[in-house]
Amino acid sequence: MNDQQLCKHLQAIEQVKIGEGHVCEECVKHHQQWVHLRTCQTCGVTLCCDDSPQQHMTKHYHAEHHPVIASAEPGERWLWCYPDEQFVEY
């Protein structure tokens, strides 16, 4: 994924991490529902998307400043960089 058009955060991704199990770890702890799942490319945690009521992945980004997430949804192959607001399919 070493394209000149990609931001430095996306260029740094060598292998995409996809979380095991198909659950938002935080929603499970608090008996909440989620819509879609995303996996942090820095630490590997899988959390819910912004369409979900609790928006755990965005909260994770604001707390930890881990810049890139991947969709953890079957059949979806994309990355999103929060600070650079850049989307790329892989």
N, C-alpha and C positions, 0 to 999 in steps of 0.2 A: 504493500500500500504506500509506496513512496512516490507520490505524485506531487509535482511542484504546486498544484492548485490547493493542496490540502494544508491545513494549519499544522503547526508543529506538534500539537497534541495528537492529531490523527496520524501524522507521519510516524509517531513514536510507537504505534500499535504494531507489534510483530505477529502476535497470535491473538485472535479474538477469544475472550473468555465467555462461556455461556454457563450460567448457574445450573447446578444439579437440583432436581426436584422442581416442580412447577408451582412454587408458592412465593408470596411476598413474606419474607421472614418477620417483618414488623407487624403486618396485618394478622399473621397467625398468632403472634404473642398477645394481641389485643382483641382477637375474635372479630376482625374487620374483613370487609370484602375488597377485592381489587378487580381492575378491568384487564390490564395488560402488565407484563413484567419486563424489567430492564436489568441488565447486569453491569455493574461498575467494572470498568476495565483496569482500575488501579488495584482494588482489593478483592474483587470477585463476588461481592454481596449482590443478591438478587432482591429487588424491591419493586413496588408498584409505580406505574406511570402517572402522568399528570391528569389523565382522564379518570383516575381512581380517586375516591374521596379524600384519602390521606396524603397522596402525592409523596410517598416516602422516598423515591429516588431523588427528586429535586431537593427535598429536605436534607438528604445525605450529601448531595453536592454542596449545598450552602454550609453545612457543618464541617465537611471534610475537605472540600475544594478538590475533589477527584474529578478531572475534567471530562472524561469520555465514558459514555455508556453504549451498550449494544442492546438491541432488542433480544429478549429471551423467548420470543414467541416462535413456535414452529413455523417454518417456511419464510420467516422474515430474516433478512441479512443486511442490516444497516447499523451504522454508528452515528452518534450525535456528540458533538463537542459543545458543552455548555458555555465556556467563556467566549468562544469564537462563533457560536451559533451556526455551526457548520454540520451538515448532514451528508453522509456518503453511504452508498450501497456497496457491498463487497461480494 
